[in-house]
Amino acid sequence: MRDAVTNLIKNYDVTGRYLDLNAIDTLKSYFETGTARVTAAAVINANAASIVKQAGAQLFEEVPELIRAGGNAYTTRRYAACLRDMDYYLRYASYALVAGDTNVLDERVLQGLRETYNSLGVPIGPTVRGIQIMKDIVKEQVAAAGVDNAAFVDQPFDHMTRDLSEQDI
Ligand SMILES: CCC1=C(C)/C(=C/C2=NC(=C\c3[nH]c(/C=C4\NC(=O)[C@H](C)[C@H]4CC)c(C)c3CCC(=O)O)/C(CCC(=O)O)=C2C)NC1=O
């Protein structure tokens, strides 16, 4: 698992370079957004259950077939599995926000996920939508917590949806 700093150091170490101006700029921007990242993690931690619940409700309102007979989230067991997955995405997004790097998502969440979903018939499109709904809720709450530019919140959520949406060649 890597964060923004260890990732940068690794890249420079590979080629035996000192940290140049580009590296310093990257580090500066990471540390400048540090407080905001920590605030975002705190906001997610304090509201995780309600964020998942609200996002799930909105998703099932937008795509009601999911919870009708024959839908992938139909039956209590699968409904619960769906919300549990949403909770995984939210929790790992909070880790990635603090790390300033999406590597934790690649290693812990995304590896083999599409194959698992395909074999269980879990539809990718609505999953992507669920992740995007959580992103919007989190962004709103982070802004409400006084963070001026909450755009950095997009990164882990967009990374997960991009990876999930990729087509096999
Ligand atoms: C931390 C990393 C991690 C992830 C991401 C993860 C996902 C994950 N989701 C699963 C199932 C599932 N995932 C869903 C999710 C949904 N169905 C829908 O219609 C919606 C679109 C969506 C919710 C938004 C459902 C319903 C199942 C159960 C499918 C089944 O057993 O038939 C499974 C199969 C095993 C199980 O049921 O637990 C895995 C591995 N597991 C992990 O350890």
The ligand as a Tripos MOL2 file, in Angstrom:
@<TRIPOS>MOLECULE
LIG
   43    46     1     0     0
SMALL
NO_CHARGES

@<TRIPOS>ATOM
      1 C1        -13.2920   -4.6350    0.4930 C.3       1 LIG1
      2 C2        -13.2970   -5.1620   -0.8660 C.3       1 LIG1
      3 C3        -14.4850   -6.0430   -1.1940 C.2       1 LIG1
      4 C4        -15.4910   -5.7850   -2.1010 C.2       1 LIG1
      5 C5        -15.6470   -4.5660   -2.9250 C.3       1 LIG1
      6 C6        -16.3550   -6.9380   -2.1240 C.2       1 LIG1
      7 C7        -17.4540   -7.0950   -2.9550 C.2       1 LIG1
      8 C8        -18.2830   -8.2410   -3.1010 C.2       1 LIG1
      9 N1        -19.6200   -8.1400   -3.3220 N.2       1 LIG1
     10 C9        -20.1630   -9.3780   -3.3920 C.2       1 LIG1
     11 C10       -21.5090   -9.7110   -3.5620 C.2       1 LIG1
     12 C11       -22.6100   -8.8480   -3.8440 C.ar      1 LIG1
     13 N2        -22.5620   -7.5140   -4.1700 N.ar      1 LIG1
     14 C12       -23.8340   -7.0360   -4.4080 C.ar      1 LIG1
     15 C13       -24.0500   -5.6470   -4.7710 C.2       1 LIG1
     16 C14       -25.0360   -5.0480   -5.5350 C.2       1 LIG1
     17 N3        -26.0660   -5.6550   -6.1850 N.am      1 LIG1
     18 C15       -26.8060   -4.7270   -6.8510 C.2       1 LIG1
     19 O1        -27.7950   -4.9780   -7.5380 O.2       1 LIG1
     20 C16       -26.2880   -3.3650   -6.6500 C.3       1 LIG1
     21 C17       -26.0320   -2.6700   -7.9700 C.3       1 LIG1
     22 C18       -25.0310   -3.5870   -5.8260 C.3       1 LIG1
     23 C19       -24.9650   -2.6680   -4.6000 C.3       1 LIG1
     24 C20       -24.7130   -1.2290   -4.9890 C.3       1 LIG1
     25 C21       -24.7350   -8.1060   -4.1800 C.ar      1 LIG1
     26 C22       -26.2560   -8.0860   -4.2670 C.3       1 LIG1
     27 C23       -23.9610   -9.2380   -3.8380 C.ar      1 LIG1
     28 C24       -24.4690  -10.6400   -3.5280 C.3       1 LIG1
     29 C25       -24.6390  -11.3850   -4.8410 C.3       1 LIG1
     30 C26       -25.0100  -12.8140   -4.6440 C.2       1 LIG1
     31 O2        -24.4860  -13.4680   -3.7230 O.co2     1 LIG1
     32 O3        -25.8410  -13.2690   -5.4010 O.co2     1 LIG1
     33 C27       -19.1060  -10.3420   -3.2450 C.2       1 LIG1
     34 C28       -19.2840  -11.8400   -3.2730 C.3       1 LIG1
     35 C29       -19.1160  -12.4830   -1.9110 C.3       1 LIG1
     36 C30       -20.1060  -11.9470   -0.9220 C.2       1 LIG1
     37 O4        -21.3090  -11.9920   -1.1630 O.co2     1 LIG1
     38 O5        -19.6420  -11.4140    0.0920 O.co2     1 LIG1
     39 C31       -17.9390   -9.6300   -3.0890 C.2       1 LIG1
     40 C32       -16.5540  -10.2210   -2.9440 C.3       1 LIG1
     41 N4        -15.8790   -7.8280   -1.2050 N.am      1 LIG1
     42 C33       -14.7500   -7.3340   -0.6250 C.2       1 LIG1
     43 O6        -14.0600   -7.8930    0.2640 O.2       1 LIG1
@<TRIPOS>BOND
     1     1     2 1
     2     2     3 1
     3     3     4 2
     4     3    42 1
     5     4     5 1
     6     4     6 1
     7     6     7 2
     8     6    41 1
     9     7     8 1
    10     8     9 2
    11     8    39 1
    12     9    10 1
    13    10    11 2
    14    10    33 1
    15    11    12 1
    16    12    13 ar
    17    12    27 ar
    18    13    14 ar
    19    14    15 1
    20    14    25 ar
    21    15    16 2
    22    16    17 1
    23    16    22 1
    24    17    18 1
    25    18    19 2
    26    18    20 1
    27    20    21 1
    28    20    22 1
    29    22    23 1
    30    23    24 1
    31    25    26 1
    32    25    27 ar
    33    27    28 1
    34    28    29 1
    35    29    30 1
    36    30    31 2
    37    30    32 1
    38    33    34 1
    39    33    39 2
    40    34    35 1
    41    35    36 1
    42    36    37 2
    43    36    38 1
    44    39    40 1
    45    41    42 1
    46    42    43 2
@<TRIPOS>SUBSTRUCTURE
     1 LIG1         1 GROUP 0 **** ****
